[in-house]
Amino acid sequence: MFATTATMPPGPLARSLEERGHTALYFAEHTHAVAGPGAAAAPHRFRETLDPFVASTAAACATRSLRVGSAICLVAQHDPIVLAKTVASVDQLSGGRVDFGVGGGWAREEMRHHGVDPDRRFARVREHVEAMKAIWTEPEASYTGRSVSFDGVISLPRPRQWPHPPVMVGGMGPKVLDRVLAYGDAWLPDYGNEDTLRATLDRVGELRARARDAGRGEIPVVLAGVPHDPRVLERCERAGITRVLTMLPAAGRGLVERALDSFELAIAQWRGE
């Protein structure tokens, strides 16, 4: 969900999802809106997005088992030392229930406001994630890269999960599997449409083969934005997709619950219930 002050609040939403039997709730991110001719016409979910980790904290405090986190966090637009502290804090407060979805984003002017070169954002994402992993796992962390460099960083508390919350690498581009294998623990593609679904399911096999060749275990695939269609769910299961996500409307309780009813009906039809 793109959570805003106008949507069903994260705490009640999370509690409802847990009661309904769902397993995860992830929040999208835009750090700010870019002023200009189209700003007022942009959907409110892009202009008024709550911080995903504040929202995740509210969701975690209202639940016992629901996993929470970002899908996605625009990592290149954050200071990695500060972000490492934030994610570790939420992981501690949630009892180790954070999934850390990361990506490069698409809003180029938003990136530039953070001093990020849009053409180098993916290299910056990699460095920031690697730097955060060092902070989470090393007693005195050091890291040297083009966009971030530090030495002697001690950041406590560390995450509850060891060695750190799972890093889900978002994206659909030609190099995304390289990124997943380089610094990710899971792949987080979007459904898109029928053509992109077909391509994604083909690439699941490629990812598994490359992971085996690299001496890694099976890498989970979390498919976001799936439609409420039992046939799609069946294809995802056959292809070995680990988890499917649906996008909830940036709206109040009534519309959110109707969307959940629709999604759950598709799940029941897929299961033959």
Disulfide bonds with the S-S distance in Angstrom:
none
